[in-house]
Amino acid sequence: MRKAKAEVFVARRARSLVLACLRPFGYLAFVLALAALSASARLLGEEHELGFFAGRLSGMIRRYPEVTRRGVQMAWVAWAVLFALAVSPLSPTHWDEVAVGAIALCVLWRRTLVARRAGR
């Protein structure tokens, strides 16, 4: 009986460790799915039924920052890791630095533009 309890304890511990390692990928998948939803809404437009629905759904999810906060934080952590790898001597080229930096600049540019428009 004691051995069975120890095995259950080890199995639960292993499961929680695996989930802790996989959770950041779930957050990243959520952020990518939300970005894809927004992109499809923008590409299809309001007059297309699917574009209209995607826009409404994306807007509804984005209204609640507590839902998207963890995913966005994990996306920035992933960006920081990629940028650290790009800057490190392990990277043979400098184009990956430019690409990762351009992604961050685009996001920051969009946030400042949206913030200025919302302030009007």
N, CA, C and O of each residue as an XYZ file, in Angstrom:
480
protein
N       0.819     -1.194      0.000
C       0.000      0.000      0.000
C       0.870      1.268      0.000
O       0.563      2.250     -0.676
N       1.926      1.219      0.752
C       2.815      2.370      0.842
C       3.508      2.635     -0.496
O       3.731      3.788     -0.867
N       3.846      1.566     -1.214
C       4.503      1.693     -2.503
C       3.567      2.331     -3.529
O       3.996      3.146     -4.346
N       2.301      1.960     -3.483
C       1.318      2.520     -4.412
C       1.143      4.022     -4.177
O       1.013      4.782     -5.137
N       1.138      4.457     -2.921
C       1.009      5.876     -2.613
C       2.222      6.657     -3.113
O       2.094      7.776     -3.610
N       3.390      6.054     -2.975
C       4.607      6.707     -3.443
C       4.592      6.839     -4.961
O       5.017      7.862     -5.497
N       4.108      5.814     -5.657
C       4.020      5.867     -7.116
C       3.030      6.928     -7.573
O       3.283      7.638     -8.547
N       1.899      7.042     -6.873
C       0.908      8.052     -7.203
C       1.498      9.445     -6.979
O       1.287     10.348     -7.788
N       2.232      9.617     -5.884
C       2.868     10.899     -5.599
C       3.863     11.271     -6.693
O       3.887     12.416     -7.145
N       4.673     10.326     -7.117
C       5.664     10.576     -8.168
C       4.962     10.894     -9.484
O       5.394     11.786    -10.214
N       3.891     10.180     -9.794
C       3.154     10.422    -11.038
C       2.528     11.813    -11.036
O       2.560     12.510    -12.050
N       1.966     12.213     -9.911
C       1.373     13.551     -9.829
C       2.445     14.631     -9.950
O       2.244     15.653    -10.606
N       3.566     14.390     -9.318
C       4.673     15.345     -9.380
C       5.192     15.480    -10.810
O       5.476     16.585    -11.272
N       5.314     14.355    -11.502
C       5.788     14.376    -12.885
C       4.785     15.086    -13.790
O       5.172     15.848    -14.676
N       3.498     14.833    -13.564
C       2.459     15.478    -14.364
C       2.472     16.987    -14.159
O       2.367     17.745    -15.124
N       2.599     17.427    -12.917
C       2.624     18.866    -12.662
C       3.876     19.516    -13.248
O       3.824     20.665    -13.689
N       4.988     18.804    -13.259
C       6.211     19.328    -13.863
C       6.060     19.468    -15.377
O       6.483     20.467    -15.959
N       5.455     18.463    -16.009
C       5.231     18.511    -17.459
C       4.281     19.658    -17.807
O       4.513     20.389    -18.769
N       3.217     19.811    -17.027
C       2.272     20.904    -17.288
C       2.921     22.266    -17.096
O       2.646     23.199    -17.850
N       3.779     22.383    -16.094
C       4.479     23.658    -15.879
C       5.404     23.986    -17.045
O       5.587     25.155    -17.385
N       5.982     22.966    -17.654
C       6.857     23.210    -18.805
C       6.070     23.505    -20.075
O       6.549     24.247    -20.932
N       4.889     22.948    -20.213
C       4.092     23.131    -21.427
C       3.181     24.358    -21.386
O       2.761     24.837    -22.439
N       2.870     24.870    -20.213
C       1.955     26.003    -20.087
C       2.401     27.232    -20.889
O       1.558     27.864    -21.526
N       3.693     27.597    -20.884
C       4.089     28.761    -21.705
C       3.776     28.590    -23.191
O       3.444     29.563    -23.867
N       3.879     27.368    -23.701
C       3.552     27.130    -25.106
C       2.053     27.298    -25.349
O       1.643     27.721    -26.431
N       1.251     26.975    -24.369
C      -0.187     27.211    -24.481
C      -0.503     28.690    -24.545
O      -1.358     29.114    -25.323
N       0.188     29.486    -23.724
C      -0.002     30.932    -23.767
C       0.414     31.495    -25.121
O      -0.267     32.353    -25.683
N       1.533     31.010    -25.638
C       1.977     31.475    -26.953
C       0.989     31.087    -28.045
O       0.715     31.882    -28.944
N       0.457     29.882    -27.975
C      -0.529     29.436    -28.959
C      -1.782     30.316    -28.895
O      -2.375     30.633    -29.926
N      -2.178     30.705    -27.685
C      -3.339     31.583    -27.533
C      -3.093     32.943    -28.173
O      -3.957     33.463    -28.879
N      -1.930     33.515    -27.934
C      -1.609     34.819    -28.514
C      -1.539     34.732    -30.034
O      -2.017     35.630    -30.729
N      -0.947     33.659    -30.556
C      -0.881     33.497    -32.008
C      -2.271     33.304    -32.607
O      -2.562     33.821    -33.686
N      -3.125     32.565    -31.915
C      -4.490     32.374    -32.411
C      -5.271     33.689    -32.403
O      -6.045     33.964    -33.320
N      -5.063     34.491    -31.371
C      -5.736     35.789    -31.312
C      -5.226     36.720    -32.403
O      -6.001     37.481    -32.983
N      -3.930     36.665    -32.685
C      -3.370     37.463    -33.777
C      -3.913     36.996    -35.122
O      -4.209     37.817    -35.991
N      -4.046     35.689    -35.297
C      -4.605     35.163    -36.543
C      -6.065     35.564    -36.698
O      -6.518     35.850    -37.807
N      -6.795     35.587    -35.605
C      -8.191     36.015    -35.648
C      -8.298     37.478    -36.061
O      -9.144     37.839    -36.878
N      -7.443     38.312    -35.496
C      -7.437     39.729    -35.858
C      -7.022     39.933    -37.315
O      -7.596     40.758    -38.026
N      -6.021     39.173    -37.744
C      -5.560     39.294    -39.131
C      -6.644     38.860    -40.113
O      -6.830     39.495    -41.151
N      -7.350     37.797    -39.797
C      -8.416     37.351    -40.703
C      -9.552     38.365    -40.745
O     -10.160     38.576    -41.795
N      -9.838     38.986    -39.619
C     -10.877     40.022    -39.615
C     -10.468     41.205    -40.476
O     -11.289     41.763    -41.202
N      -9.209     41.585    -40.396
C      -8.732     42.723    -41.174
C      -8.679     42.384    -42.666
O      -9.051     43.208    -43.502
N      -8.219     41.171    -43.003
C      -8.096     40.792    -44.409
C      -9.451     40.580    -45.079
O      -9.641     40.962    -46.233
N     -10.387     39.976    -44.361
C     -11.683     39.704    -44.960
C     -12.599     40.920    -44.950
O     -13.423     41.083    -45.850
N     -12.463     41.763    -43.953
C     -13.266     42.982    -43.900
C     -14.605     42.766    -43.224
O     -15.040     41.637    -42.997
N     -15.240     43.872    -42.911
C     -16.523     43.845    -42.205
C     -17.665     43.298    -43.063
O     -18.615     42.718    -42.537
N     -17.573     43.481    -44.379
C     -18.690     43.051    -45.223
C     -18.742     41.542    -45.426
O     -19.795     41.012    -45.780
N     -17.645     40.844    -45.213
C     -17.631     39.387    -45.298
C     -18.110     38.829    -43.961
O     -17.718     39.330    -42.907
N     -18.956     37.793    -43.993
C     -19.534     37.254    -42.762
C     -18.472     36.733    -41.800
O     -18.535     36.989    -40.598
N     -17.503     36.007    -42.331
C     -16.456     35.465    -41.478
C     -15.556     36.574    -40.922
O     -15.121     36.503    -39.773
N     -15.281     37.582    -41.724
C     -14.495     38.721    -41.257
C     -15.215     39.488    -40.156
O     -14.604     39.914    -39.175
N     -16.519     39.656    -40.333
C     -17.317     40.336    -39.325
C     -17.299     39.566    -38.012
O     -17.098     40.145    -36.945
N     -17.512     38.249    -38.100
C     -17.525     37.405    -36.905
C     -16.149     37.378    -36.233
O     -16.057     37.470    -35.009
N     -15.080     37.251    -37.030
C     -13.727     37.217    -36.467
C     -13.395     38.535    -35.782
O     -12.762     38.546    -34.727
N     -13.817     39.642    -36.375
C     -13.579     40.942    -35.763
C     -14.303     41.108    -34.444
O     -13.741     41.616    -33.474
N     -15.547     40.679    -34.414
C     -16.325     40.771    -33.172
C     -15.734     39.886    -32.078
O     -15.613     40.305    -30.926
N     -15.372     38.670    -32.445
C     -14.808     37.741    -31.469
C     -13.466     38.234    -30.949
O     -13.201     38.171    -29.749
N     -12.630     38.718    -31.836
C     -11.336     39.253    -31.429
C     -11.501     40.463    -30.514
O     -10.813     40.581    -29.500
N     -12.398     41.342    -30.870
C     -12.646     42.521    -30.040
C     -13.184     42.156    -28.669
O     -12.819     42.773    -27.668
N     -14.054     41.151    -28.623
C     -14.616     40.726    -27.360
C     -13.534     40.140    -26.443
O     -13.529     40.398    -25.240
N     -12.631     39.361    -27.010
C     -11.559     38.767    -26.206
C     -10.589     39.845    -25.739
O     -10.121     39.806    -24.601
N     -10.285     40.800    -26.600
C      -9.312     41.850    -26.251
C      -9.842     42.838    -25.217
O      -9.060     43.568    -24.609
N     -11.147     42.871    -25.010
C     -11.711     43.785    -24.010
C     -11.330     43.400    -22.586
O     -11.388     44.229    -21.678
N     -10.944     42.152    -22.390
C     -10.624     41.666    -21.059
C      -9.122     41.426    -20.953
O      -8.648     40.346    -21.304
N      -8.368     42.408    -20.477
C      -6.904     42.269    -20.435
C      -6.429     41.164    -19.509
O      -5.332     40.639    -19.696
N      -7.226     40.799    -18.516
C      -6.793     39.714    -17.634
C      -6.753     38.375    -18.364
O      -6.072     37.448    -17.926
N      -7.476     38.272    -19.467
C      -7.450     37.045    -20.258
C      -6.191     36.986    -21.120
O      -5.576     35.927    -21.250
N      -5.815     38.100    -21.698
C      -4.695     38.115    -22.633
C      -3.352     38.457    -21.994
O      -2.313     38.290    -22.632
N      -3.351     38.931    -20.755
C      -2.117     39.417    -20.126
C      -1.021     38.360    -20.067
O       0.115     38.639    -20.452
N      -1.327     37.165    -19.600
C      -0.307     36.115    -19.486
C       0.261     35.736    -20.846
O       1.468     35.537    -20.988
N      -0.606     35.636    -21.839
C      -0.134     35.284    -23.169
C       0.786     36.338    -23.753
O       1.793     36.011    -24.381
N       0.444     37.599    -23.547
C       1.285     38.683    -24.056
C       2.617     38.713    -23.318
O       3.664     38.932    -23.928
N       2.579     38.493    -22.009
C       3.831     38.437    -21.249
C       4.717     37.303    -21.755
O       5.928     37.471    -21.900
N       4.115     36.160    -22.020
C       4.899     35.016    -22.504
C       5.439     35.288    -23.902
O       6.539     34.847    -24.234
N       4.686     36.004    -24.721
C       5.176     36.352    -26.055
C       6.387     37.271    -25.953
O       7.342     37.108    -26.713
N       6.371     38.232    -25.031
C       7.531     39.110    -24.856
C       8.729     38.345    -24.308
O       9.867     38.627    -24.684
N       8.487     37.386    -23.427
C       9.599     36.556    -22.913
C      10.200     35.741    -24.048
O      11.421     35.627    -24.156
N       9.342     35.172    -24.896
C       9.846     34.413    -26.042
C      10.635     35.321    -26.983
O      11.666     34.914    -27.519
N      10.154     36.549    -27.184
C      10.892     37.496    -28.020
C      12.250     37.799    -27.413
O      13.251     37.854    -28.128
N      12.296     37.995    -26.103
C      13.569     38.306    -25.438
C      14.559     37.147    -25.572
O      15.754     37.365    -25.770
N      14.060     35.933    -25.465
C      14.935     34.769    -25.626
C      15.459     34.692    -27.060
O      16.646     34.450    -27.279
N      14.577     34.896    -28.025
C      15.006     34.882    -29.427
C      16.007     35.997    -29.722
O      16.966     35.797    -30.467
N      15.780     37.161    -29.141
C      16.708     38.266    -29.358
C      18.062     37.984    -28.715
O      19.104     38.311    -29.283
N      18.045     37.374    -27.529
C      19.308     37.009    -26.875
C      20.070     35.982    -27.705
O      21.295     36.052    -27.810
N      19.353     35.035    -28.292
C      20.006     34.059    -29.169
C      20.538     34.713    -30.432
O      21.602     34.341    -30.927
N      19.803     35.687    -30.954
C      20.234     36.360    -32.181
C      21.474     37.210    -31.943
O      22.335     37.303    -32.817
N      21.576     37.827    -30.782
C      22.709     38.698    -30.475
C      23.935     37.892    -30.056
O      25.067     38.358    -30.185
N      23.703     36.684    -29.555
C      24.811     35.875    -29.040
C      25.769     35.480    -30.163
O      25.411     35.541    -31.339
N      26.969     35.082    -29.802
C      27.941     34.649    -30.818
C      27.560     33.345    -31.511
O      28.198     32.962    -32.491
N      26.536     32.663    -31.024
C      26.093     31.423    -31.664
C      25.466     31.679    -33.030
O      25.444     30.794    -33.886
N      24.961     32.880    -33.227
C      24.297     33.227    -34.479
C      25.339     33.631    -35.528
O      26.119     34.554    -35.293
N      25.362     32.959    -36.674
C      26.370     33.286    -37.685
C      26.070     34.565    -38.464
O      26.988     35.201    -38.983
N      24.792     34.949    -38.552
C      24.441     36.151    -39.312
C      23.833     37.198    -38.399
O      23.516     36.923    -37.242
N      23.674     38.388    -38.925
C      23.052     39.460    -38.156
C      21.644     39.766    -38.644
O      20.976     40.645    -38.099
N      21.188     39.051    -39.666
C      19.849     39.299    -40.191
C      18.768     38.851    -39.219
O      17.677     39.421    -39.203
N      19.056     37.839    -38.411
C      18.066     37.418    -37.437
C      17.873     38.489    -36.365
O      16.761     38.658    -35.863
N      18.929     39.212    -36.006
C      18.796     40.338    -35.081
C      17.879     41.403    -35.673
O      17.017     41.954    -34.989
N      18.080     41.676    -36.940
C      17.264     42.682    -37.617
C      15.804     42.244    -37.649
O      14.908     43.050    -37.396
N      15.563     40.990    -37.953
C      14.182     40.486    -38.038
C      13.487     40.536    -36.677
O      12.354     41.006    -36.578
N      14.149     40.060    -35.642
C      13.532     40.052    -34.310
C      13.351     41.484    -33.797
O      12.336     41.797    -33.176
N      14.326     42.345    -34.055
C      14.182     43.748    -33.669
C      13.062     44.438    -34.425
O      12.342     45.257    -33.854
N      12.904     44.114    -35.711
C      11.832     44.707    -36.511
C      10.457     44.288    -35.998
O       9.516     45.081    -36.023
N      10.343     43.073    -35.544
C       9.066     42.611    -34.976
C       8.709     43.457    -33.763
O       7.576     43.919    -33.628
N       9.683     43.657    -32.881
C       9.422     44.464    -31.687
C       9.093     45.906    -32.049
O       8.192     46.504    -31.462
N       9.812     46.462    -33.004
C       9.533     47.848    -33.408
C       8.143     47.990    -34.016
O       7.458     48.984    -33.777
N       7.727     47.006    -34.797
C       6.380     47.045    -35.380
C       5.313     47.020    -34.293
O       4.340     47.771    -34.348
N       5.504     46.159    -33.316
C       4.523     46.073    -32.228
C       4.493     47.379    -31.441
O       3.417     47.897    -31.141
N       5.653     47.909    -31.109
C       5.696     49.158    -30.349
C       5.148     50.328    -31.156
O       4.464     51.191    -30.607
N       5.441     50.366    -32.449
C       4.922     51.415    -33.319
C       3.398     51.365    -33.367
O       2.725     52.393    -33.278
N       2.872     50.163    -33.509
C       1.419     50.007    -33.570
C       0.774     50.441    -32.257
O      -0.276     51.084    -32.254
N       1.407     50.085    -31.149
C       0.843     50.474    -29.853
C       0.858     51.984    -29.667
O      -0.083     52.550    -29.112
N       1.902     52.628    -30.118
C       1.937     54.099    -29.968
C       0.941     54.764    -30.900
O       0.321     55.757    -30.518
N       0.766     54.249    -32.110
C      -0.213     54.811    -33.025
C      -1.636     54.611    -32.511
O      -2.455     55.530    -32.555
N      -1.921     53.420    -32.030
C      -3.257     53.137    -31.509
C      -3.509     53.990    -30.271
O      -4.623     54.474    -30.070
N      -2.492     54.179    -29.446
C      -2.660     55.004    -28.241
C      -2.942     56.454    -28.621
O      -3.758     57.115    -27.979
N      -2.275     56.953    -29.659
C      -2.515     58.334    -30.088
C      -3.914     58.501    -30.677
O      -4.589     59.500    -30.427
N      -4.339     57.512    -31.462
C      -5.694     57.590    -32.044
C      -6.747     57.530    -30.969
O      -7.749     58.242    -31.040
N      -6.535     56.689    -29.968
C      -7.529     56.560    -28.898
C      -7.594     57.817    -28.049
O      -8.629     58.117    -27.454
N      -6.488     58.554    -27.990
C      -6.461     59.778    -27.192
C      -7.187     60.944    -27.826
O      -7.485     61.924    -27.144
N      -7.478     60.865    -29.105
C      -8.170     61.969    -29.796
C      -9.625     62.048    -29.477
O     -10.323     62.925    -29.987
